[in-house]
Amino acid sequence: MRILIAEDDAALSQQIKGALADEGRAVDTVANGEDALFLGSTEPYDLVVLDIGLPERDGISVLKEWRKNDVTTPVLILTARDGWSERVDGLDAGADDYMTKPFHMPELSARIRAMLRRQAGQLNPVFQCGPVFFDSRNNKVLNNGMPIPLTAQELSVLSYLFHNAGRMVTRTELSEHIYAYDGDRDSNTIAVFVNRLRKKLGKDLISSARGQGYQIDLD
């Protein structure tokens, strides 16, 4: 899952990025509203963490522009503790959730996981397909009750397919959502990751259609 962080506090931005990267997210960061507007409009993010008080262009105007142009990416806004009016403006502008600074990183991570599940239409944090269970809260994967270790790339592919269960996902789409903006997006490596997942979790977990992509169906 790929996330954009738009935050001008460099230390906080890196803290958020580190926490999300540790969870297997592909993360891009920007420090001003103009860059946030551009990347959020042109790149296929699964979620955006957007600070209201960005330089060059404030977060509210960025969010309004996205929604005006039918960018439906879920957005979590960050506001100052006393900025209740900004929170109202942000929600009215199309934000999906908010957090006030300072905040605890585990809560931010939990809110992001919940937003991603809602976007996927999944209320339960645990996804299941046959004997395979994927717990999105801690990225634990079980097959027939046994924990299965996965590489970061394998986990990213599995997570995206589970969050988009029930529909065919192309290699190109997968590569766009598991690599950051400056990552090496080679869609041919997706087939390698899928083959590894099939060997570890069973050949029937991920179905495929030549020239179309890959799919997981939930139980």
Protein Blocks (a to p, Z undefined) as FASTA:
>chain_A
ZZddddfblklmmmmmmmmmmnopacdddfbfklmmmmmmmpccfbdcddfkbghiafkl
mmmmmmmnopabdcdddddfklmmlmmmmmmnopabdcdddddfklmmmmmmmmmmmmno
pabfbdcehjbccdfknopaceehiacdddfklmmmmmmmmmmghiacdfklmmmmmccf
klccdfklmmmmmmmmmmmnopklpgcdehkbccdddZZ
